[in-house]
């Protein structure tokens, strides 16, 4: 089953970012997923498979 990932959703990752943040907001979806750290603002692009294996839980849904 492929989880549905939408821009604006916040996810908690399995490992902490070096800045100390756990939560990331999705800003772009597609073959690659663009995420932004909520603590320091760092933006990263991950392959969809890597993102799916590294995410732990969805914290909040996208704002409509």
mmCIF file of the N, C-alpha and C atoms, coordinates in Angstrom:
data_MODEL
# 
_entry.id   MODEL 
# 
loop_
_atom_site.group_PDB 
_atom_site.id 
_atom_site.type_symbol 
_atom_site.label_atom_id 
_atom_site.label_alt_id 
_atom_site.label_comp_id 
_atom_site.label_asym_id 
_atom_site.label_entity_id 
_atom_site.label_seq_id 
_atom_site.pdbx_PDB_ins_code 
_atom_site.Cartn_x 
_atom_site.Cartn_y 
_atom_site.Cartn_z 
_atom_site.occupancy 
_atom_site.B_iso_or_equiv 
_atom_site.pdbx_formal_charge 
_atom_site.auth_seq_id 
_atom_site.auth_comp_id 
_atom_site.auth_asym_id 
_atom_site.auth_atom_id 
_atom_site.pdbx_PDB_model_num 
ATOM 1   N N  . UNK A 1 1  ? 0.839  -1.189 0.000  1.00 0.00 ? 1  UNK A N  1 
ATOM 2   C CA . UNK A 1 1  ? 0.000  0.000  0.000  1.00 0.00 ? 1  UNK A CA 1 
ATOM 3   C C  . UNK A 1 1  ? 0.881  1.250  0.000  1.00 0.00 ? 1  UNK A C  1 
ATOM 4   N N  . UNK A 1 2  ? 0.612  2.165  -0.898 1.00 0.00 ? 2  UNK A N  1 
ATOM 5   C CA . UNK A 1 2  ? 1.379  3.402  -1.001 1.00 0.00 ? 2  UNK A CA 1 
ATOM 6   C C  . UNK A 1 2  ? 0.654  4.499  -0.225 1.00 0.00 ? 2  UNK A C  1 
ATOM 7   N N  . UNK A 1 3  ? 1.326  5.081  0.775  1.00 0.00 ? 3  UNK A N  1 
ATOM 8   C CA . UNK A 1 3  ? 0.673  6.148  1.529  1.00 0.00 ? 3  UNK A CA 1 
ATOM 9   C C  . UNK A 1 3  ? 0.526  7.413  0.673  1.00 0.00 ? 3  UNK A C  1 
ATOM 10  N N  . UNK A 1 4  ? -0.581 8.111  0.847  1.00 0.00 ? 4  UNK A N  1 
ATOM 11  C CA . UNK A 1 4  ? -0.812 9.349  0.114  1.00 0.00 ? 4  UNK A CA 1 
ATOM 12  C C  . UNK A 1 4  ? -0.101 10.480 0.854  1.00 0.00 ? 4  UNK A C  1 
ATOM 13  N N  . UNK A 1 5  ? 0.747  11.197 0.146  1.00 0.00 ? 5  UNK A N  1 
ATOM 14  C CA . UNK A 1 5  ? 1.529  12.288 0.724  1.00 0.00 ? 5  UNK A CA 1 
ATOM 15  C C  . UNK A 1 5  ? 1.153  13.568 -0.002 1.00 0.00 ? 5  UNK A C  1 
ATOM 16  N N  . UNK A 1 6  ? 0.741  14.584 0.736  1.00 0.00 ? 6  UNK A N  1 
ATOM 17  C CA . UNK A 1 6  ? 0.329  15.849 0.142  1.00 0.00 ? 6  UNK A CA 1 
ATOM 18  C C  . UNK A 1 6  ? 1.173  16.991 0.677  1.00 0.00 ? 6  UNK A C  1 
ATOM 19  N N  . UNK A 1 7  ? 1.333  18.022 -0.147 1.00 0.00 ? 7  UNK A N  1 
ATOM 20  C CA . UNK A 1 7  ? 2.073  19.212 0.275  1.00 0.00 ? 7  UNK A CA 1 
ATOM 21  C C  . UNK A 1 7  ? 1.345  19.861 1.451  1.00 0.00 ? 7  UNK A C  1 
ATOM 22  N N  . UNK A 1 8  ? 2.111  20.333 2.431  1.00 0.00 ? 8  UNK A N  1 
ATOM 23  C CA . UNK A 1 8  ? 1.547  20.988 3.604  1.00 0.00 ? 8  UNK A CA 1 
ATOM 24  C C  . UNK A 1 8  ? 1.428  20.082 4.814  1.00 0.00 ? 8  UNK A C  1 
ATOM 25  N N  . UNK A 1 9  ? 1.540  18.772 4.621  1.00 0.00 ? 9  UNK A N  1 
ATOM 26  C CA . UNK A 1 9  ? 1.450  17.848 5.750  1.00 0.00 ? 9  UNK A CA 1 
ATOM 27  C C  . UNK A 1 9  ? 2.754  17.843 6.533  1.00 0.00 ? 9  UNK A C  1 
ATOM 28  N N  . UNK A 1 10 ? 2.650  17.593 7.840  1.00 0.00 ? 10 UNK A N  1 
ATOM 29  C CA . UNK A 1 10 ? 3.813  17.556 8.715  1.00 0.00 ? 10 UNK A CA 1 
ATOM 30  C C  . UNK A 1 10 ? 4.044  16.115 9.150  1.00 0.00 ? 10 UNK A C  1 
ATOM 31  N N  . UNK A 1 11 ? 5.306  15.661 9.030  1.00 0.00 ? 11 UNK A N  1 
ATOM 32  C CA . UNK A 1 11 ? 5.672  14.302 9.381  1.00 0.00 ? 11 UNK A CA 1 
ATOM 33  C C  . UNK A 1 11 ? 6.769  14.292 10.433 1.00 0.00 ? 11 UNK A C  1 
ATOM 34  N N  . UNK A 1 12 ? 6.704  13.306 11.332 1.00 0.00 ? 12 UNK A N  1 
ATOM 35  C CA . UNK A 1 12 ? 7.773  13.071 12.300 1.00 0.00 ? 12 UNK A CA 1 
ATOM 36  C C  . UNK A 1 12 ? 8.653  11.975 11.716 1.00 0.00 ? 12 UNK A C  1 
ATOM 37  N N  . UNK A 1 13 ? 9.969  12.220 11.689 1.00 0.00 ? 13 UNK A N  1 
ATOM 38  C CA . UNK A 1 13 ? 10.897 11.276 11.087 1.00 0.00 ? 13 UNK A CA 1 
ATOM 39  C C  . UNK A 1 13 ? 11.482 10.354 12.150 1.00 0.00 ? 13 UNK A C  1 
ATOM 40  N N  . UNK A 1 14 ? 12.093 9.254  11.714 1.00 0.00 ? 14 UNK A N  1 
ATOM 41  C CA . UNK A 1 14 ? 12.651 8.271  12.640 1.00 0.00 ? 14 UNK A CA 1 
ATOM 42  C C  . UNK A 1 14 ? 13.903 8.775  13.351 1.00 0.00 ? 14 UNK A C  1 
ATOM 43  N N  . UNK A 1 15 ? 14.670 9.616  12.665 1.00 0.00 ? 15 UNK A N  1 
ATOM 44  C CA . UNK A 1 15 ? 15.892 10.153 13.269 1.00 0.00 ? 15 UNK A CA 1 
ATOM 45  C C  . UNK A 1 15 ? 15.808 11.670 13.357 1.00 0.00 ? 15 UNK A C  1 
ATOM 46  N N  . UNK A 1 16 ? 16.474 12.214 14.343 1.00 0.00 ? 16 UNK A N  1 
ATOM 47  C CA . UNK A 1 16 ? 16.487 13.651 14.576 1.00 0.00 ? 16 UNK A CA 1 
ATOM 48  C C  . UNK A 1 16 ? 17.410 14.349 13.575 1.00 0.00 ? 16 UNK A C  1 
ATOM 49  N N  . UNK A 1 17 ? 17.010 15.543 13.134 1.00 0.00 ? 17 UNK A N  1 
ATOM 50  C CA . UNK A 1 17 ? 17.856 16.382 12.282 1.00 0.00 ? 17 UNK A CA 1 
ATOM 51  C C  . UNK A 1 17 ? 19.002 16.928 13.142 1.00 0.00 ? 17 UNK A C  1 
ATOM 52  N N  . UNK A 1 18 ? 20.175 17.209 12.588 1.00 0.00 ? 18 UNK A N  1 
ATOM 53  C CA . UNK A 1 18 ? 21.288 17.735 13.394 1.00 0.00 ? 18 UNK A CA 1 
ATOM 54  C C  . UNK A 1 18 ? 20.948 18.994 14.200 1.00 0.00 ? 18 UNK A C  1 
ATOM 55  N N  . UNK A 1 19 ? 19.971 19.771 13.762 1.00 0.00 ? 19 UNK A N  1 
ATOM 56  C CA . UNK A 1 19 ? 19.571 20.968 14.506 1.00 0.00 ? 19 UNK A CA 1 
ATOM 57  C C  . UNK A 1 19 ? 18.744 20.613 15.742 1.00 0.00 ? 19 UNK A C  1 
ATOM 58  N N  . UNK A 1 20 ? 18.281 19.370 15.830 1.00 0.00 ? 20 UNK A N  1 
ATOM 59  C CA . UNK A 1 20 ? 17.487 18.927 16.969 1.00 0.00 ? 20 UNK A CA 1 
ATOM 60  C C  . UNK A 1 20 ? 16.013 18.740 16.655 1.00 0.00 ? 20 UNK A C  1 
ATOM 61  N N  . UNK A 1 21 ? 15.588 19.083 15.438 1.00 0.00 ? 21 UNK A N  1 
ATOM 62  C CA . UNK A 1 21 ? 14.177 18.973 15.067 1.00 0.00 ? 21 UNK A CA 1 
ATOM 63  C C  . UNK A 1 21 ? 13.782 17.576 14.637 1.00 0.00 ? 21 UNK A C  1 
ATOM 64  N N  . UNK A 1 22 ? 12.549 17.204 14.957 1.00 0.00 ? 22 UNK A N  1 
ATOM 65  C CA . UNK A 1 22 ? 12.003 15.897 14.565 1.00 0.00 ? 22 UNK A CA 1 
ATOM 66  C C  . UNK A 1 22 ? 10.994 16.020 13.431 1.00 0.00 ? 22 UNK A C  1 
ATOM 67  N N  . UNK A 1 23 ? 10.353 17.185 13.302 1.00 0.00 ? 23 UNK A N  1 
ATOM 68  C CA . UNK A 1 23 ? 9.206  17.322 12.406 1.00 0.00 ? 23 UNK A CA 1 
ATOM 69  C C  . UNK A 1 23 ? 9.545  18.101 11.146 1.00 0.00 ? 23 UNK A C  1 
ATOM 70  N N  . UNK A 1 24 ? 8.974  17.623 10.029 1.00 0.00 ? 24 UNK A N  1 
ATOM 71  C CA . UNK A 1 24 ? 9.243  18.182 8.707  1.00 0.00 ? 24 UNK A CA 1 
ATOM 72  C C  . UNK A 1 24 ? 7.923  18.425 7.983  1.00 0.00 ? 24 UNK A C  1 
ATOM 73  N N  . UNK A 1 25 ? 7.846  19.510 7.214  1.00 0.00 ? 25 UNK A N  1 
ATOM 74  C CA . UNK A 1 25 ? 6.660  19.829 6.405  1.00 0.00 ? 25 UNK A CA 1 
ATOM 75  C C  . UNK A 1 25 ? 6.981  19.525 4.944  1.00 0.00 ? 25 UNK A C  1 
ATOM 76  N N  . UNK A 1 26 ? 6.060  18.851 4.263  1.00 0.00 ? 26 UNK A N  1 
ATOM 77  C CA . UNK A 1 26 ? 6.210  18.528 2.842  1.00 0.00 ? 26 UNK A CA 1 
ATOM 78  C C  . UNK A 1 26 ? 5.856  19.776 2.041  1.00 0.00 ? 26 UNK A C  1 
ATOM 79  N N  . UNK A 1 27 ? 6.755  20.205 1.132  1.00 0.00 ? 27 UNK A N  1 
ATOM 80  C CA . UNK A 1 27 ? 6.458  21.352 0.291  1.00 0.00 ? 27 UNK A CA 1 
ATOM 81  C C  . UNK A 1 27 ? 6.358  20.978 -1.181 1.00 0.00 ? 27 UNK A C  1 
ATOM 82  N N  . UNK A 1 28 ? 6.751  19.750 -1.546 1.00 0.00 ? 28 UNK A N  1 
ATOM 83  C CA . UNK A 1 28 ? 6.673  19.311 -2.933 1.00 0.00 ? 28 UNK A CA 1 
ATOM 84  C C  . UNK A 1 28 ? 6.494  17.802 -2.962 1.00 0.00 ? 28 UNK A C  1 
ATOM 85  N N  . UNK A 1 29 ? 5.634  17.320 -3.861 1.00 0.00 ? 29 UNK A N  1 
ATOM 86  C CA . UNK A 1 29 ? 5.441  15.882 -4.016 1.00 0.00 ? 29 UNK A CA 1 
ATOM 87  C C  . UNK A 1 29 ? 5.682  15.492 -5.468 1.00 0.00 ? 29 UNK A C  1 
ATOM 88  N N  . UNK A 1 30 ? 5.878  14.232 -5.693 1.00 0.00 ? 30 UNK A N  1 
ATOM 89  C CA . UNK A 1 30 ? 6.148  13.694 -7.025 1.00 0.00 ? 30 UNK A CA 1 
ATOM 90  C C  . UNK A 1 30 ? 7.023  12.468 -6.861 1.00 0.00 ? 30 UNK A C  1 
ATOM 91  N N  . UNK A 1 31 ? 7.911  12.236 -7.808 1.00 0.00 ? 31 UNK A N  1 
ATOM 92  C CA . UNK A 1 31 ? 8.857  11.120 -7.682 1.00 0.00 ? 31 UNK A CA 1 
ATOM 93  C C  . UNK A 1 31 ? 9.797  11.384 -6.516 1.00 0.00 ? 31 UNK A C  1 
ATOM 94  N N  . UNK A 1 32 ? 10.137 12.659 -6.319 1.00 0.00 ? 32 UNK A N  1 
ATOM 95  C CA . UNK A 1 32 ? 10.925 13.094 -5.166 1.00 0.00 ? 32 UNK A CA 1 
ATOM 96  C C  . UNK A 1 32 ? 10.019 13.883 -4.238 1.00 0.00 ? 32 UNK A C  1 
ATOM 97  N N  . UNK A 1 33 ? 10.298 13.813 -2.950 1.00 0.00 ? 33 UNK A N  1 
ATOM 98  C CA . UNK A 1 33 ? 9.518  14.536 -1.957 1.00 0.00 ? 33 UNK A CA 1 
ATOM 99  C C  . UNK A 1 33 ? 10.389 15.653 -1.392 1.00 0.00 ? 33 UNK A C  1 
ATOM 100 N N  . UNK A 1 34 ? 9.901  16.881 -1.436 1.00 0.00 ? 34 UNK A N  1 
ATOM 101 C CA . UNK A 1 34 ? 10.616 18.014 -0.859 1.00 0.00 ? 34 UNK A CA 1 
ATOM 102 C C  . UNK A 1 34 ? 10.097 18.253 0.548  1.00 0.00 ? 34 UNK A C  1 
ATOM 103 N N  . UNK A 1 35 ? 11.010 18.284 1.540  1.00 0.00 ? 35 UNK A N  1 
ATOM 104 C CA . UNK A 1 35 ? 10.607 18.508 2.925  1.00 0.00 ? 35 UNK A CA 1 
ATOM 105 C C  . UNK A 1 35 ? 11.410 19.645 3.531  1.00 0.00 ? 35 UNK A C  1 
ATOM 106 N N  . UNK A 1 36 ? 10.821 20.309 4.521  1.00 0.00 ? 36 UNK A N  1 
ATOM 107 C CA . UNK A 1 36 ? 11.456 21.438 5.188  1.00 0.00 ? 36 UNK A CA 1 
ATOM 108 C C  . UNK A 1 36 ? 11.409 21.227 6.693  1.00 0.00 ? 36 UNK A C  1 
ATOM 109 N N  . UNK A 1 37 ? 12.557 21.351 7.357  1.00 0.00 ? 37 UNK A N  1 
ATOM 110 C CA . UNK A 1 37 ? 12.637 21.191 8.804  1.00 0.00 ? 37 UNK A CA 1 
ATOM 111 C C  . UNK A 1 37 ? 11.873 22.340 9.464  1.00 0.00 ? 37 UNK A C  1 
ATOM 112 N N  . UNK A 1 38 ? 11.017 22.023 10.421 1.00 0.00 ? 38 UNK A N  1 
ATOM 113 C CA . UNK A 1 38 ? 10.233 23.063 11.084 1.00 0.00 ? 38 UNK A CA 1 
ATOM 114 C C  . UNK A 1 38 ? 11.040 23.838 12.107 1.00 0.00 ? 38 UNK A C  1 
ATOM 115 N N  . UNK A 1 39 ? 12.187 23.314 12.513 1.00 0.00 ? 39 UNK A N  1 
ATOM 116 C CA . UNK A 1 39 ? 12.996 24.009 13.519 1.00 0.00 ? 39 UNK A CA 1 
ATOM 117 C C  . UNK A 1 39 ? 13.978 24.994 12.879 1.00 0.00 ? 39 UNK A C  1 
ATOM 118 N N  . UNK A 1 40 ? 14.725 24.549 11.858 1.00 0.00 ? 40 UNK A N  1 
ATOM 119 C CA . UNK A 1 40 ? 15.762 25.413 11.290 1.00 0.00 ? 40 UNK A CA 1 
ATOM 120 C C  . UNK A 1 40 ? 15.433 25.926 9.887  1.00 0.00 ? 40 UNK A C  1 
ATOM 121 N N  . UNK A 1 41 ? 14.429 25.347 9.225  1.00 0.00 ? 41 UNK A N  1 
ATOM 122 C CA . UNK A 1 41 ? 14.041 25.802 7.896  1.00 0.00 ? 41 UNK A CA 1 
ATOM 123 C C  . UNK A 1 41 ? 14.818 25.174 6.749  1.00 0.00 ? 41 UNK A C  1 
ATOM 124 N N  . UNK A 1 42 ? 15.692 24.220 7.033  1.00 0.00 ? 42 UNK A N  1 
ATOM 125 C CA . UNK A 1 42 ? 16.489 23.543 6.002  1.00 0.00 ? 42 UNK A CA 1 
ATOM 126 C C  . UNK A 1 42 ? 15.572 22.765 5.074  1.00 0.00 ? 42 UNK A C  1 
ATOM 127 N N  . UNK A 1 43 ? 15.780 22.878 3.761  1.00 0.00 ? 43 UNK A N  1 
ATOM 128 C CA . UNK A 1 43 ? 14.982 22.153 2.775  1.00 0.00 ? 43 UNK A CA 1 
ATOM 129 C C  . UNK A 1 43 ? 15.811 21.047 2.152  1.00 0.00 ? 43 UNK A C  1 
ATOM 130 N N  . UNK A 1 44 ? 15.206 19.873 1.985  1.00 0.00 ? 44 UNK A N  1 
ATOM 131 C CA . UNK A 1 44 ? 15.879 18.708 1.411  1.00 0.00 ? 44 UNK A CA 1 
ATOM 132 C C  . UNK A 1 44 ? 14.931 18.003 0.452  1.00 0.00 ? 44 UNK A C  1 
ATOM 133 N N  . UNK A 1 45 ? 15.512 17.340 -0.540 1.00 0.00 ? 45 UNK A N  1 
ATOM 134 C CA . UNK A 1 45 ? 14.738 16.518 -1.466 1.00 0.00 ? 45 UNK A CA 1 
ATOM 135 C C  . UNK A 1 45 ? 15.130 15.064 -1.218 1.00 0.00 ? 45 UNK A C  1 
ATOM 136 N N  . UNK A 1 46 ? 14.126 14.204 -1.055 1.00 0.00 ? 46 UNK A N  1 
ATOM 137 C CA . UNK A 1 46 ? 14.359 12.771 -0.862 1.00 0.00 ? 46 UNK A CA 1 
ATOM 138 C C  . UNK A 1 46 ? 13.586 11.993 -1.914 1.00 0.00 ? 46 UNK A C  1 
ATOM 139 N N  . UNK A 1 47 ? 14.152 10.875 -2.340 1.00 0.00 ? 47 UNK A N  1 
ATOM 140 C CA . UNK A 1 47 ? 13.404 9.973  -3.202 1.00 0.00 ? 47 UNK A CA 1 
ATOM 141 C C  . UNK A 1 47 ? 12.202 9.486  -2.403 1.00 0.00 ? 47 UNK A C  1 
ATOM 142 N N  . UNK A 1 48 ? 11.100 9.219  -3.088 1.00 0.00 ? 48 UNK A N  1 
ATOM 143 C CA . UNK A 1 48 ? 9.867  8.798  -2.410 1.00 0.00 ? 48 UNK A CA 1 
ATOM 144 C C  . UNK A 1 48 ? 10.100 7.572  -1.528 1.00 0.00 ? 48 UNK A C  1 
ATOM 145 N N  . UNK A 1 49 ? 10.830 6.593  -2.012 1.00 0.00 ? 49 UNK A N  1 
ATOM 146 C CA . UNK A 1 49 ? 11.095 5.374  -1.223 1.00 0.00 ? 49 UNK A CA 1 
ATOM 147 C C  . UNK A 1 49 ? 11.861 5.680  0.051  1.00 0.00 ? 49 UNK A C  1 
ATOM 148 N N  . UNK A 1 50 ? 12.880 6.552  -0.044 1.00 0.00 ? 50 UNK A N  1 
ATOM 149 C CA . UNK A 1 50 ? 13.653 6.916  1.144  1.00 0.00 ? 50 UNK A CA 1 
ATOM 150 C C  . UNK A 1 50 ? 12.780 7.660  2.139  1.00 0.00 ? 50 UNK A C  1 
ATOM 151 N N  . UNK A 1 51 ? 11.947 8.568  1.637  1.00 0.00 ? 51 UNK A N  1 
ATOM 152 C CA . UNK A 1 51 ? 11.052 9.313  2.520  1.00 0.00 ? 51 UNK A CA 1 
ATOM 153 C C  . UNK A 1 51 ? 10.112 8.358  3.251  1.00 0.00 ? 51 UNK A C  1 
ATOM 154 N N  . UNK A 1 52 ? 9.510  7.420  2.515  1.00 0.00 ? 52 UNK A N  1 
ATOM 155 C CA . UNK A 1 52 ? 8.571  6.476  3.118  1.00 0.00 ? 52 UNK A CA 1 
ATOM 156 C C  . UNK A 1 52 ? 9.235  5.606  4.179  1.00 0.00 ? 52 UNK A C  1 
ATOM 157 N N  . UNK A 1 53 ? 10.501 5.232  3.974  1.00 0.00 ? 53 UNK A N  1 
ATOM 158 C CA . UNK A 1 53 ? 11.181 4.398  4.964  1.00 0.00 ? 53 UNK A CA 1 
ATOM 159 C C  . UNK A 1 53 ? 11.644 5.212  6.175  1.00 0.00 ? 53 UNK A C  1 
ATOM 160 N N  . UNK A 1 54 ? 11.906 6.494  5.989  1.00 0.00 ? 54 UNK A N  1 
ATOM 161 C CA . UNK A 1 54 ? 12.401 7.326  7.087  1.00 0.00 ? 54 UNK A CA 1 
ATOM 162 C C  . UNK A 1 54 ? 11.308 7.995  7.910  1.00 0.00 ? 54 UNK A C  1 
ATOM 163 N N  . UNK A 1 55 ? 10.091 8.087  7.362  1.00 0.00 ? 55 UNK A N  1 
ATOM 164 C CA . UNK A 1 55 ? 9.027  8.738  8.137  1.00 0.00 ? 55 UNK A CA 1 
ATOM 165 C C  . UNK A 1 55 ? 8.494  7.792  9.205  1.00 0.00 ? 55 UNK A C  1 
ATOM 166 N N  . UNK A 1 56 ? 8.124  8.371  10.336 1.00 0.00 ? 56 UNK A N  1 
ATOM 167 C CA . UNK A 1 56 ? 7.593  7.579  11.440 1.00 0.00 ? 56 UNK A CA 1 
ATOM 168 C C  . UNK A 1 56 ? 6.081  7.728  11.522 1.00 0.00 ? 56 UNK A C  1 
ATOM 169 N N  . UNK A 1 57 ? 5.595  8.972  11.483 1.00 0.00 ? 57 UNK A N  1 
ATOM 170 C CA . UNK A 1 57 ? 4.156  9.208  11.599 1.00 0.00 ? 57 UNK A CA 1 
ATOM 171 C C  . UNK A 1 57 ? 3.790  10.566 11.027 1.00 0.00 ? 57 UNK A C  1 
ATOM 172 N N  . UNK A 1 58 ? 2.530  10.691 10.579 1.00 0.00 ? 58 UNK A N  1 
ATOM 173 C CA . UNK A 1 58 ? 2.022  11.985 10.129 1.00 0.00 ? 58 UNK A CA 1 
ATOM 174 C C  . UNK A 1 58 ? 1.507  12.722 11.356 1.00 0.00 ? 58 UNK A C  1 
ATOM 175 N N  . UNK A 1 59 ? 1.994  13.947 11.546 1.00 0.00 ? 59 UNK A N  1 
ATOM 176 C CA . UNK A 1 59 ? 1.627  14.735 12.723 1.00 0.00 ? 59 UNK A CA 1 
ATOM 177 C C  . UNK A 1 59 ? 0.369  15.555 12.446 1.00 0.00 ? 59 UNK A C  1 
ATOM 178 N N  . UNK A 1 60 ? 0.311  16.200 11.276 1.00 0.00 ? 60 UNK A N  1 
ATOM 179 C CA . UNK A 1 60 ? -0.879 16.990 10.936 1.00 0.00 ? 60 UNK A CA 1 
ATOM 180 C C  . UNK A 1 60 ? -1.131 16.926 9.447  1.00 0.00 ? 60 UNK A C  1 
ATOM 181 N N  . UNK A 1 61 ? -2.382 17.103 9.077  1.00 0.00 ? 61 UNK A N  1 
ATOM 182 C CA . UNK A 1 61 ? -2.791 17.098 7.674  1.00 0.00 ? 61 UNK A CA 1 
ATOM 183 C C  . UNK A 1 61 ? -2.521 18.438 7.045  1.00 0.00 ? 61 UNK A C  1 
ATOM 184 N N  . UNK A 1 62 ? -2.604 18.489 5.712  1.00 0.00 ? 62 UNK A N  1 
ATOM 185 C CA . UNK A 1 62 ? -2.382 19.727 4.971  1.00 0.00 ? 62 UNK A CA 1 
ATOM 186 C C  . UNK A 1 62 ? -3.508 20.719 5.279  1.00 0.00 ? 62 UNK A C  1 
ATOM 187 N N  . UNK A 1 63 ? -3.154 21.995 5.330  1.00 0.00 ? 63 UNK A N  1 
ATOM 188 C CA . UNK A 1 63 ? -4.161 23.039 5.514  1.00 0.00 ? 63 UNK A CA 1 
ATOM 189 C C  . UNK A 1 63 ? -4.874 23.264 4.199  1.00 0.00 ? 63 UNK A C  1 
ATOM 190 N N  . UNK A 1 64 ? -6.187 23.214 4.228  1.00 0.00 ? 64 UNK A N  1 
ATOM 191 C CA . UNK A 1 64 ? -6.979 23.406 2.993  1.00 0.00 ? 64 UNK A CA 1 
ATOM 192 C C  . UNK A 1 64 ? -7.505 24.815 2.904  1.00 0.00 ? 64 UNK A C  1 
# 
